[in-house]
Amino acid sequence: MKKYLVVYDYGTGGLWWYIHAESAAAITSAFHDLEVFESPPPWWSDEMEKLTATKVYRLGEPLTDEVLARFKR
């Protein structure tokens, strides 16, 4: 499994998580409205990494994040 960075972009900002999955396609099949990144974008800062580092999930395991769960297909 690989760790992917994902975002729900709501126009004026975004909600970010890391999801461990076999592929980006597996994530987009399991969740709607999320953009998947193979690696963090060039503008990704240490502060953003720090805030997102605690929001890590493994595809297929129960979701404890109610916001991320709203995007589940």
mmCIF file of the N, C-alpha and C atoms, coordinates in Angstrom:
data_MODEL
# 
_entry.id   MODEL 
# 
loop_
_atom_site.group_PDB 
_atom_site.id 
_atom_site.type_symbol 
_atom_site.label_atom_id 
_atom_site.label_alt_id 
_atom_site.label_comp_id 
_atom_site.label_asym_id 
_atom_site.label_entity_id 
_atom_site.label_seq_id 
_atom_site.pdbx_PDB_ins_code 
_atom_site.Cartn_x 
_atom_site.Cartn_y 
_atom_site.Cartn_z 
_atom_site.occupancy 
_atom_site.B_iso_or_equiv 
_atom_site.pdbx_formal_charge 
_atom_site.auth_seq_id 
_atom_site.auth_comp_id 
_atom_site.auth_asym_id 
_atom_site.auth_atom_id 
_atom_site.pdbx_PDB_model_num 
ATOM 1   N N  . MET A 1 1  ? 0.837   -1.179 0.000  1.00 0.00 ? 1  MET A N  1 
ATOM 2   C CA . MET A 1 1  ? 0.000   0.000  0.000  1.00 0.00 ? 1  MET A CA 1 
ATOM 3   C C  . MET A 1 1  ? 0.883   1.244  0.000  1.00 0.00 ? 1  MET A C  1 
ATOM 4   N N  . LYS A 1 2  ? 0.362   2.269  -0.647 1.00 0.00 ? 2  LYS A N  1 
ATOM 5   C CA . LYS A 1 2  ? 1.067   3.542  -0.753 1.00 0.00 ? 2  LYS A CA 1 
ATOM 6   C C  . LYS A 1 2  ? 0.239   4.621  -0.055 1.00 0.00 ? 2  LYS A C  1 
ATOM 7   N N  . LYS A 1 3  ? 0.903   5.633  0.478  1.00 0.00 ? 3  LYS A N  1 
ATOM 8   C CA . LYS A 1 3  ? 0.215   6.747  1.122  1.00 0.00 ? 3  LYS A CA 1 
ATOM 9   C C  . LYS A 1 3  ? -0.012  7.848  0.080  1.00 0.00 ? 3  LYS A C  1 
ATOM 10  N N  . TYR A 1 4  ? -1.290  8.216  -0.087 1.00 0.00 ? 4  TYR A N  1 
ATOM 11  C CA . TYR A 1 4  ? -1.677  9.269  -1.021 1.00 0.00 ? 4  TYR A CA 1 
ATOM 12  C C  . TYR A 1 4  ? -2.223  10.459 -0.250 1.00 0.00 ? 4  TYR A C  1 
ATOM 13  N N  . LEU A 1 5  ? -1.915  11.647 -0.735 1.00 0.00 ? 5  LEU A N  1 
ATOM 14  C CA . LEU A 1 5  ? -2.493  12.861 -0.198 1.00 0.00 ? 5  LEU A CA 1 
ATOM 15  C C  . LEU A 1 5  ? -3.785  13.123 -0.965 1.00 0.00 ? 5  LEU A C  1 
ATOM 16  N N  . VAL A 1 6  ? -4.863  13.402 -0.252 1.00 0.00 ? 6  VAL A N  1 
ATOM 17  C CA . VAL A 1 6  ? -6.144  13.690 -0.906 1.00 0.00 ? 6  VAL A CA 1 
ATOM 18  C C  . VAL A 1 6  ? -6.709  14.996 -0.367 1.00 0.00 ? 6  VAL A C  1 
ATOM 19  N N  . VAL A 1 7  ? -7.509  15.647 -1.206 1.00 0.00 ? 7  VAL A N  1 
ATOM 20  C CA . VAL A 1 7  ? -8.124  16.914 -0.812 1.00 0.00 ? 7  VAL A CA 1 
ATOM 21  C C  . VAL A 1 7  ? -9.553  16.971 -1.311 1.00 0.00 ? 7  VAL A C  1 
ATOM 22  N N  . TYR A 1 8  ? -10.399 17.558 -0.497 1.00 0.00 ? 8  TYR A N  1 
ATOM 23  C CA . TYR A 1 8  ? -11.700 18.015 -0.946 1.00 0.00 ? 8  TYR A CA 1 
ATOM 24  C C  . TYR A 1 8  ? -11.546 19.519 -1.099 1.00 0.00 ? 8  TYR A C  1 
ATOM 25  N N  . ASP A 1 9  ? -11.549 19.988 -2.342 1.00 0.00 ? 9  ASP A N  1 
ATOM 26  C CA . ASP A 1 9  ? -11.369 21.404 -2.641 1.00 0.00 ? 9  ASP A CA 1 
ATOM 27  C C  . ASP A 1 9  ? -12.739 22.059 -2.723 1.00 0.00 ? 9  ASP A C  1 
ATOM 28  N N  . TYR A 1 10 ? -13.018 22.976 -1.810 1.00 0.00 ? 10 TYR A N  1 
ATOM 29  C CA . TYR A 1 10 ? -14.329 23.617 -1.791 1.00 0.00 ? 10 TYR A CA 1 
ATOM 30  C C  . TYR A 1 10 ? -14.277 25.034 -2.358 1.00 0.00 ? 10 TYR A C  1 
ATOM 31  N N  . GLY A 1 11 ? -13.263 25.343 -3.109 1.00 0.00 ? 11 GLY A N  1 
ATOM 32  C CA . GLY A 1 11 ? -13.195 26.614 -3.822 1.00 0.00 ? 11 GLY A CA 1 
ATOM 33  C C  . GLY A 1 11 ? -12.325 27.661 -3.157 1.00 0.00 ? 11 GLY A C  1 
ATOM 34  N N  . THR A 1 12 ? -12.562 27.942 -1.895 1.00 0.00 ? 12 THR A N  1 
ATOM 35  C CA . THR A 1 12 ? -11.762 28.940 -1.184 1.00 0.00 ? 12 THR A CA 1 
ATOM 36  C C  . THR A 1 12 ? -10.764 28.292 -0.231 1.00 0.00 ? 12 THR A C  1 
ATOM 37  N N  . GLY A 1 13 ? -10.651 26.990 -0.303 1.00 0.00 ? 13 GLY A N  1 
ATOM 38  C CA . GLY A 1 13 ? -9.749  26.220 0.551  1.00 0.00 ? 13 GLY A CA 1 
ATOM 39  C C  . GLY A 1 13 ? -9.969  24.750 0.312  1.00 0.00 ? 13 GLY A C  1 
ATOM 40  N N  . GLY A 1 14 ? -9.428  23.937 1.181  1.00 0.00 ? 14 GLY A N  1 
ATOM 41  C CA . GLY A 1 14 ? -9.575  22.498 1.030  1.00 0.00 ? 14 GLY A CA 1 
ATOM 42  C C  . GLY A 1 14 ? -9.425  21.773 2.348  1.00 0.00 ? 14 GLY A C  1 
ATOM 43  N N  . LEU A 1 15 ? -9.952  20.567 2.374  1.00 0.00 ? 15 LEU A N  1 
ATOM 44  C CA . LEU A 1 15 ? -9.806  19.664 3.514  1.00 0.00 ? 15 LEU A CA 1 
ATOM 45  C C  . LEU A 1 15 ? -8.874  18.546 3.065  1.00 0.00 ? 15 LEU A C  1 
ATOM 46  N N  . TRP A 1 16 ? -7.851  18.278 3.861  1.00 0.00 ? 16 TRP A N  1 
ATOM 47  C CA . TRP A 1 16 ? -6.774  17.375 3.456  1.00 0.00 ? 16 TRP A CA 1 
ATOM 48  C C  . TRP A 1 16 ? -6.687  16.156 4.367  1.00 0.00 ? 16 TRP A C  1 
ATOM 49  N N  . TRP A 1 17 ? -6.328  15.002 3.769  1.00 0.00 ? 17 TRP A N  1 
ATOM 50  C CA . TRP A 1 17 ? -6.081  13.759 4.489  1.00 0.00 ? 17 TRP A CA 1 
ATOM 51  C C  . TRP A 1 17 ? -4.999  12.981 3.749  1.00 0.00 ? 17 TRP A C  1 
ATOM 52  N N  . TYR A 1 18 ? -4.428  11.998 4.430  1.00 0.00 ? 18 TYR A N  1 
ATOM 53  C CA . TYR A 1 18 ? -3.612  10.972 3.791  1.00 0.00 ? 18 TYR A CA 1 
ATOM 54  C C  . TYR A 1 18 ? -4.413  9.677  3.840  1.00 0.00 ? 18 TYR A C  1 
ATOM 55  N N  . ILE A 1 19 ? -4.410  8.943  2.738  1.00 0.00 ? 19 ILE A N  1 
ATOM 56  C CA . ILE A 1 19 ? -5.083  7.648  2.694  1.00 0.00 ? 19 ILE A CA 1 
ATOM 57  C C  . ILE A 1 19 ? -4.110  6.614  2.132  1.00 0.00 ? 19 ILE A C  1 
ATOM 58  N N  . HIS A 1 20 ? -3.932  5.520  2.854  1.00 0.00 ? 20 HIS A N  1 
ATOM 59  C CA . HIS A 1 20 ? -3.139  4.391  2.370  1.00 0.00 ? 20 HIS A CA 1 
ATOM 60  C C  . HIS A 1 20 ? -4.041  3.530  1.497  1.00 0.00 ? 20 HIS A C  1 
ATOM 61  N N  . ALA A 1 21 ? -3.595  3.254  0.274  1.00 0.00 ? 21 ALA A N  1 
ATOM 62  C CA . ALA A 1 21 ? -4.393  2.454  -0.654 1.00 0.00 ? 21 ALA A CA 1 
ATOM 63  C C  . ALA A 1 21 ? -3.472  1.774  -1.665 1.00 0.00 ? 21 ALA A C  1 
ATOM 64  N N  . GLU A 1 22 ? -4.024  0.793  -2.365 1.00 0.00 ? 22 GLU A N  1 
ATOM 65  C CA . GLU A 1 22 ? -3.255  0.098  -3.405 1.00 0.00 ? 22 GLU A CA 1 
ATOM 66  C C  . GLU A 1 22 ? -2.997  1.008  -4.604 1.00 0.00 ? 22 GLU A C  1 
ATOM 67  N N  . SER A 1 23 ? -3.938  1.948  -4.868 1.00 0.00 ? 23 SER A N  1 
ATOM 68  C CA . SER A 1 23 ? -3.798  2.836  -6.023 1.00 0.00 ? 23 SER A CA 1 
ATOM 69  C C  . SER A 1 23 ? -4.661  4.075  -5.832 1.00 0.00 ? 23 SER A C  1 
ATOM 70  N N  . ALA A 1 24 ? -4.376  5.097  -6.622 1.00 0.00 ? 24 ALA A N  1 
ATOM 71  C CA . ALA A 1 24 ? -5.208  6.299  -6.617 1.00 0.00 ? 24 ALA A CA 1 
ATOM 72  C C  . ALA A 1 24 ? -6.610  5.953  -7.091 1.00 0.00 ? 24 ALA A C  1 
ATOM 73  N N  . ALA A 1 25 ? -6.713  5.047  -8.065 1.00 0.00 ? 25 ALA A N  1 
ATOM 74  C CA . ALA A 1 25 ? -8.021  4.641  -8.586 1.00 0.00 ? 25 ALA A CA 1 
ATOM 75  C C  . ALA A 1 25 ? -8.872  3.985  -7.502 1.00 0.00 ? 25 ALA A C  1 
ATOM 76  N N  . ALA A 1 26 ? -8.252  3.254  -6.600 1.00 0.00 ? 26 ALA A N  1 
ATOM 77  C CA . ALA A 1 26 ? -8.994  2.628  -5.497 1.00 0.00 ? 26 ALA A CA 1 
ATOM 78  C C  . ALA A 1 26 ? -9.615  3.691  -4.603 1.00 0.00 ? 26 ALA A C  1 
ATOM 79  N N  . ILE A 1 27 ? -8.918  4.803  -4.418 1.00 0.00 ? 27 ILE A N  1 
ATOM 80  C CA . ILE A 1 27 ? -9.446  5.894  -3.595 1.00 0.00 ? 27 ILE A CA 1 
ATOM 81  C C  . ILE A 1 27 ? -10.613 6.569  -4.304 1.00 0.00 ? 27 ILE A C  1 
ATOM 82  N N  . THR A 1 28 ? -10.438 6.878  -5.587 1.00 0.00 ? 28 THR A N  1 
ATOM 83  C CA . THR A 1 28 ? -11.529 7.546  -6.309 1.00 0.00 ? 28 THR A CA 1 
ATOM 84  C C  . THR A 1 28 ? -12.730 6.635  -6.489 1.00 0.00 ? 28 THR A C  1 
ATOM 85  N N  . SER A 1 29 ? -12.530 5.340  -6.446 1.00 0.00 ? 29 SER A N  1 
ATOM 86  C CA . SER A 1 29 ? -13.663 4.401  -6.495 1.00 0.00 ? 29 SER A CA 1 
ATOM 87  C C  . SER A 1 29 ? -14.406 4.367  -5.167 1.00 0.00 ? 29 SER A C  1 
ATOM 88  N N  . ALA A 1 30 ? -13.695 4.591  -4.082 1.00 0.00 ? 30 ALA A N  1 
ATOM 89  C CA . ALA A 1 30 ? -14.286 4.515  -2.740 1.00 0.00 ? 30 ALA A CA 1 
ATOM 90  C C  . ALA A 1 30 ? -14.856 5.842  -2.256 1.00 0.00 ? 30 ALA A C  1 
ATOM 91  N N  . PHE A 1 31 ? -14.343 6.958  -2.783 1.00 0.00 ? 31 PHE A N  1 
ATOM 92  C CA . PHE A 1 31 ? -14.754 8.295  -2.335 1.00 0.00 ? 31 PHE A CA 1 
ATOM 93  C C  . PHE A 1 31 ? -15.098 9.166  -3.528 1.00 0.00 ? 31 PHE A C  1 
ATOM 94  N N  . HIS A 1 32 ? -16.083 10.020 -3.367 1.00 0.00 ? 32 HIS A N  1 
ATOM 95  C CA . HIS A 1 32 ? -16.416 10.988 -4.418 1.00 0.00 ? 32 HIS A CA 1 
ATOM 96  C C  . HIS A 1 32 ? -15.885 12.362 -4.018 1.00 0.00 ? 32 HIS A C  1 
ATOM 97  N N  . ASP A 1 33 ? -15.636 13.188 -5.016 1.00 0.00 ? 33 ASP A N  1 
ATOM 98  C CA . ASP A 1 33 ? -15.246 14.599 -4.834 1.00 0.00 ? 33 ASP A CA 1 
ATOM 99  C C  . ASP A 1 33 ? -13.882 14.808 -4.184 1.00 0.00 ? 33 ASP A C  1 
ATOM 100 N N  . LEU A 1 34 ? -13.028 13.800 -4.158 1.00 0.00 ? 34 LEU A N  1 
ATOM 101 C CA . LEU A 1 34 ? -11.672 13.972 -3.631 1.00 0.00 ? 34 LEU A CA 1 
ATOM 102 C C  . LEU A 1 34 ? -10.681 13.964 -4.776 1.00 0.00 ? 34 LEU A C  1 
ATOM 103 N N  . GLU A 1 35 ? -9.700  14.854 -4.710 1.00 0.00 ? 35 GLU A N  1 
ATOM 104 C CA . GLU A 1 35 ? -8.590  14.842 -5.659 1.00 0.00 ? 35 GLU A CA 1 
ATOM 105 C C  . GLU A 1 35 ? -7.437  14.104 -4.986 1.00 0.00 ? 35 GLU A C  1 
ATOM 106 N N  . VAL A 1 36 ? -6.780  13.234 -5.732 1.00 0.00 ? 36 VAL A N  1 
ATOM 107 C CA . VAL A 1 36 ? -5.708  12.391 -5.191 1.00 0.00 ? 36 VAL A CA 1 
ATOM 108 C C  . VAL A 1 36 ? -4.362  12.853 -5.750 1.00 0.00 ? 36 VAL A C  1 
ATOM 109 N N  . PHE A 1 37 ? -3.375  12.991 -4.876 1.00 0.00 ? 37 PHE A N  1 
ATOM 110 C CA . PHE A 1 37 ? -2.016  13.365 -5.255 1.00 0.00 ? 37 PHE A CA 1 
ATOM 111 C C  . PHE A 1 37 ? -1.079  12.192 -4.973 1.00 0.00 ? 37 PHE A C  1 
ATOM 112 N N  . GLU A 1 38 ? -0.244  11.869 -5.935 1.00 0.00 ? 38 GLU A N  1 
ATOM 113 C CA . GLU A 1 38 ? 0.778   10.831 -5.745 1.00 0.00 ? 38 GLU A CA 1 
ATOM 114 C C  . GLU A 1 38 ? 1.820   11.289 -4.715 1.00 0.00 ? 38 GLU A C  1 
ATOM 115 N N  . SER A 1 39 ? 2.088   12.583 -4.709 1.00 0.00 ? 39 SER A N  1 
ATOM 116 C CA . SER A 1 39 ? 3.009   13.182 -3.738 1.00 0.00 ? 39 SER A CA 1 
ATOM 117 C C  . SER A 1 39 ? 2.525   14.612 -3.489 1.00 0.00 ? 39 SER A C  1 
ATOM 118 N N  . PRO A 1 40 ? 2.940   15.210 -2.388 1.00 0.00 ? 40 PRO A N  1 
ATOM 119 C CA . PRO A 1 40 ? 2.495   16.574 -2.093 1.00 0.00 ? 40 PRO A CA 1 
ATOM 120 C C  . PRO A 1 40 ? 2.890   17.547 -3.215 1.00 0.00 ? 40 PRO A C  1 
ATOM 121 N N  . PRO A 1 41 ? 2.031   18.529 -3.496 1.00 0.00 ? 41 PRO A N  1 
ATOM 122 C CA . PRO A 1 41 ? 2.366   19.525 -4.523 1.00 0.00 ? 41 PRO A CA 1 
ATOM 123 C C  . PRO A 1 41 ? 3.560   20.378 -4.094 1.00 0.00 ? 41 PRO A C  1 
ATOM 124 N N  . PRO A 1 42 ? 4.213   21.040 -5.048 1.00 0.00 ? 42 PRO A N  1 
ATOM 125 C CA . PRO A 1 42 ? 5.415   21.828 -4.727 1.00 0.00 ? 42 PRO A CA 1 
ATOM 126 C C  . PRO A 1 42 ? 5.193   22.909 -3.675 1.00 0.00 ? 42 PRO A C  1 
ATOM 127 N N  . TRP A 1 43 ? 4.002   23.448 -3.587 1.00 0.00 ? 43 TRP A N  1 
ATOM 128 C CA . TRP A 1 43 ? 3.713   24.523 -2.639 1.00 0.00 ? 43 TRP A CA 1 
ATOM 129 C C  . TRP A 1 43 ? 3.357   24.012 -1.240 1.00 0.00 ? 43 TRP A C  1 
ATOM 130 N N  . TRP A 1 44 ? 3.313   22.689 -1.056 1.00 0.00 ? 44 TRP A N  1 
ATOM 131 C CA . TRP A 1 44 ? 2.957   22.072 0.233  1.00 0.00 ? 44 TRP A CA 1 
ATOM 132 C C  . TRP A 1 44 ? 3.980   22.493 1.280  1.00 0.00 ? 44 TRP A C  1 
ATOM 133 N N  . SER A 1 45 ? 3.522   23.066 2.382  1.00 0.00 ? 45 SER A N  1 
ATOM 134 C CA . SER A 1 45 ? 4.427   23.597 3.402  1.00 0.00 ? 45 SER A CA 1 
ATOM 135 C C  . SER A 1 45 ? 4.582   22.635 4.581  1.00 0.00 ? 45 SER A C  1 
ATOM 136 N N  . ASP A 1 46 ? 5.582   22.894 5.392  1.00 0.00 ? 46 ASP A N  1 
ATOM 137 C CA . ASP A 1 46 ? 5.789   22.101 6.606  1.00 0.00 ? 46 ASP A CA 1 
ATOM 138 C C  . ASP A 1 46 ? 4.596   22.235 7.541  1.00 0.00 ? 46 ASP A C  1 
ATOM 139 N N  . GLU A 1 47 ? 3.999   23.421 7.593  1.00 0.00 ? 47 GLU A N  1 
ATOM 140 C CA . GLU A 1 47 ? 2.828   23.642 8.447  1.00 0.00 ? 47 GLU A CA 1 
ATOM 141 C C  . GLU A 1 47 ? 1.639   22.810 7.969  1.00 0.00 ? 47 GLU A C  1 
ATOM 142 N N  . MET A 1 48 ? 1.432   22.757 6.659  1.00 0.00 ? 48 MET A N  1 
ATOM 143 C CA . MET A 1 48 ? 0.337   21.940 6.117  1.00 0.00 ? 48 MET A CA 1 
ATOM 144 C C  . MET A 1 48 ? 0.586   20.461 6.402  1.00 0.00 ? 48 MET A C  1 
ATOM 145 N N  . GLU A 1 49 ? 1.832   20.041 6.264  1.00 0.00 ? 49 GLU A N  1 
ATOM 146 C CA . GLU A 1 49 ? 2.184   18.643 6.556  1.00 0.00 ? 49 GLU A CA 1 
ATOM 147 C C  . GLU A 1 49 ? 1.903   18.323 8.017  1.00 0.00 ? 49 GLU A C  1 
ATOM 148 N N  . LYS A 1 50 ? 2.261   19.221 8.904  1.00 0.00 ? 50 LYS A N  1 
ATOM 149 C CA . LYS A 1 50 ? 2.046   19.015 10.337 1.00 0.00 ? 50 LYS A CA 1 
ATOM 150 C C  . LYS A 1 50 ? 0.552   18.868 10.648 1.00 0.00 ? 50 LYS A C  1 
ATOM 151 N N  . LEU A 1 51 ? -0.274  19.711 10.029 1.00 0.00 ? 51 LEU A N  1 
ATOM 152 C CA . LEU A 1 51 ? -1.716  19.667 10.266 1.00 0.00 ? 51 LEU A CA 1 
ATOM 153 C C  . LEU A 1 51 ? -2.364  18.410 9.689  1.00 0.00 ? 51 LEU A C  1 
ATOM 154 N N  . THR A 1 52 ? -1.830  17.909 8.596  1.00 0.00 ? 52 THR A N  1 
ATOM 155 C CA . THR A 1 52 ? -2.418  16.756 7.917  1.00 0.00 ? 52 THR A CA 1 
ATOM 156 C C  . THR A 1 52 ? -1.855  15.425 8.421  1.00 0.00 ? 52 THR A C  1 
ATOM 157 N N  . ALA A 1 53 ? -0.683  15.441 9.000  1.00 0.00 ? 53 ALA A N  1 
ATOM 158 C CA . ALA A 1 53 ? 0.003   14.210 9.413  1.00 0.00 ? 53 ALA A CA 1 
ATOM 159 C C  . ALA A 1 53 ? -0.804  13.368 10.396 1.00 0.00 ? 53 ALA A C  1 
ATOM 160 N N  . THR A 1 54 ? -1.707  13.983 11.122 1.00 0.00 ? 54 THR A N  1 
ATOM 161 C CA . THR A 1 54 ? -2.526  13.228 12.084 1.00 0.00 ? 54 THR A CA 1 
ATOM 162 C C  . THR A 1 54 ? -3.805  12.683 11.449 1.00 0.00 ? 54 THR A C  1 
ATOM 163 N N  . LYS A 1 55 ? -4.058  13.051 10.211 1.00 0.00 ? 55 LYS A N  1 
ATOM 164 C CA . LYS A 1 55 ? -5.277  12.625 9.515  1.00 0.00 ? 55 LYS A CA 1 
ATOM 165 C C  . LYS A 1 55 ? -4.916  11.567 8.472  1.00 0.00 ? 55 LYS A C  1 
ATOM 166 N N  . VAL A 1 56 ? -4.539  10.383 8.939  1.00 0.00 ? 56 VAL A N  1 
ATOM 167 C CA . VAL A 1 56 ? -4.082  9.293  8.077  1.00 0.00 ? 56 VAL A CA 1 
ATOM 168 C C  . VAL A 1 56 ? -5.033  8.113  8.236  1.00 0.00 ? 56 VAL A C  1 
ATOM 169 N N  . TYR A 1 57 ? -5.500  7.584  7.114  1.00 0.00 ? 57 TYR A N  1 
ATOM 170 C CA . TYR A 1 57 ? -6.463  6.480  7.122  1.00 0.00 ? 57 TYR A CA 1 
ATOM 171 C C  . TYR A 1 57 ? -6.022  5.405  6.149  1.00 0.00 ? 57 TYR A C  1 
ATOM 172 N N  . ARG A 1 58 ? -6.455  4.184  6.391  1.00 0.00 ? 58 ARG A N  1 
ATOM 173 C CA . ARG A 1 58 ? -6.171  3.056  5.514  1.00 0.00 ? 58 ARG A CA 1 
ATOM 174 C C  . ARG A 1 58 ? -7.472  2.663  4.831  1.00 0.00 ? 58 ARG A C  1 
ATOM 175 N N  . LEU A 1 59 ? -7.456  2.629  3.511  1.00 0.00 ? 59 LEU A N  1 
ATOM 176 C CA . LEU A 1 59 ? -8.643  2.290  2.742  1.00 0.00 ? 59 LEU A CA 1 
ATOM 177 C C  . LEU A 1 59 ? -9.162  0.913  3.157  1.00 0.00 ? 59 LEU A C  1 
ATOM 178 N N  . GLY A 1 60 ? -10.439 0.851  3.456  1.00 0.00 ? 60 GLY A N  1 
ATOM 179 C CA . GLY A 1 60 ? -11.062 -0.400 3.860  1.00 0.00 ? 60 GLY A CA 1 
ATOM 180 C C  . GLY A 1 60 ? -11.267 -0.531 5.352  1.00 0.00 ? 60 GLY A C  1 
ATOM 181 N N  . GLU A 1 61 ? -10.563 0.269  6.133  1.00 0.00 ? 61 GLU A N  1 
ATOM 182 C CA . GLU A 1 61 ? -10.755 0.248  7.586  1.00 0.00 ? 61 GLU A CA 1 
ATOM 183 C C  . GLU A 1 61 ? -11.857 1.225  7.969  1.00 0.00 ? 61 GLU A C  1 
ATOM 184 N N  . PRO A 1 62 ? -12.494 1.027  9.110  1.00 0.00 ? 62 PRO A N  1 
ATOM 185 C CA . PRO A 1 62 ? -13.561 1.947  9.531  1.00 0.00 ? 62 PRO A CA 1 
ATOM 186 C C  . PRO A 1 62 ? -13.044 3.386  9.629  1.00 0.00 ? 62 PRO A C  1 
ATOM 187 N N  . LEU A 1 63 ? -13.865 4.312  9.161  1.00 0.00 ? 63 LEU A N  1 
ATOM 188 C CA . LEU A 1 63 ? -13.503 5.730  9.203  1.00 0.00 ? 63 LEU A CA 1 
ATOM 189 C C  . LEU A 1 63 ? -13.908 6.330  10.541 1.00 0.00 ? 63 LEU A C  1 
ATOM 190 N N  . THR A 1 64 ? -12.992 7.028  11.161 1.00 0.00 ? 64 THR A N  1 
ATOM 191 C CA . THR A 1 64 ? -13.291 7.722  12.405 1.00 0.00 ? 64 THR A CA 1 
ATOM 192 C C  . THR A 1 64 ? -13.502 9.213  12.165 1.00 0.00 ? 64 THR A C  1 
ATOM 193 N N  . ASP A 1 65 ? -13.171 9.686  10.967 1.00 0.00 ? 65 ASP A N  1 
ATOM 194 C CA . ASP A 1 65 ? -13.326 11.097 10.618 1.00 0.00 ? 65 ASP A CA 1 
ATOM 195 C C  . ASP A 1 65 ? -14.689 11.284 9.953  1.00 0.00 ? 65 ASP A C  1 
ATOM 196 N N  . GLU A 1 66 ? -15.594 11.967 10.642 1.00 0.00 ? 66 GLU A N  1 
ATOM 197 C CA . GLU A 1 66 ? -16.957 12.139 10.135 1.00 0.00 ? 66 GLU A CA 1 
ATOM 198 C C  . GLU A 1 66 ? -16.998 12.926 8.832  1.00 0.00 ? 66 GLU A C  1 
ATOM 199 N N  . VAL A 1 67 ? -16.108 13.880 8.668  1.00 0.00 ? 67 VAL A N  1 
ATOM 200 C CA . VAL A 1 67 ? -16.096 14.673 7.439  1.00 0.00 ? 67 VAL A CA 1 
ATOM 201 C C  . VAL A 1 67 ? -15.661 13.807 6.267  1.00 0.00 ? 67 VAL A C  1 
ATOM 202 N N  . LEU A 1 68 ? -14.566 13.069 6.421  1.00 0.00 ? 68 LEU A N  1 
ATOM 203 C CA . LEU A 1 68 ? -14.111 12.188 5.339  1.00 0.00 ? 68 LEU A CA 1 
ATOM 204 C C  . LEU A 1 68 ? -15.170 11.133 5.030  1.00 0.00 ? 68 LEU A C  1 
ATOM 205 N N  . ALA A 1 69 ? -15.853 10.644 6.037  1.00 0.00 ? 69 ALA A N  1 
ATOM 206 C CA . ALA A 1 69 ? -16.890 9.624  5.836  1.00 0.00 ? 69 ALA A CA 1 
ATOM 207 C C  . ALA A 1 69 ? -18.015 10.135 4.939  1.00 0.00 ? 69 ALA A C  1 
ATOM 208 N N  . ARG A 1 70 ? -18.245 11.423 4.915  1.00 0.00 ? 70 ARG A N  1 
ATOM 209 C CA . ARG A 1 70 ? -19.299 11.989 4.047  1.00 0.00 ? 70 ARG A CA 1 
ATOM 210 C C  . ARG A 1 70 ? -18.999 11.817 2.563  1.00 0.00 ? 70 ARG A C  1 
ATOM 211 N N  . PHE A 1 71 ? -17.752 11.590 2.221  1.00 0.00 ? 71 PHE A N  1 
ATOM 212 C CA . PHE A 1 71 ? -17.357 11.430 0.821  1.00 0.00 ? 71 PHE A CA 1 
ATOM 213 C C  . PHE A 1 71 ? -17.332 9.968  0.377  1.00 0.00 ? 71 PHE A C  1 
ATOM 214 N N  . LYS A 1 72 ? -17.620 9.062  1.285  1.00 0.00 ? 72 LYS A N  1 
ATOM 215 C CA . LYS A 1 72 ? -17.632 7.622  0.979  1.00 0.00 ? 72 LYS A CA 1 
ATOM 216 C C  . LYS A 1 72 ? -18.744 7.327  -0.024 1.00 0.00 ? 72 LYS A C  1 
ATOM 217 N N  . ARG A 1 73 ? -18.422 6.542  -1.031 1.00 0.00 ? 73 ARG A N  1 
ATOM 218 C CA . ARG A 1 73 ? -19.440 6.137  -2.032 1.00 0.00 ? 73 ARG A CA 1 
ATOM 219 C C  . ARG A 1 73 ? -20.288 5.025  -1.454 1.00 0.00 ? 73 ARG A C  1 
# 
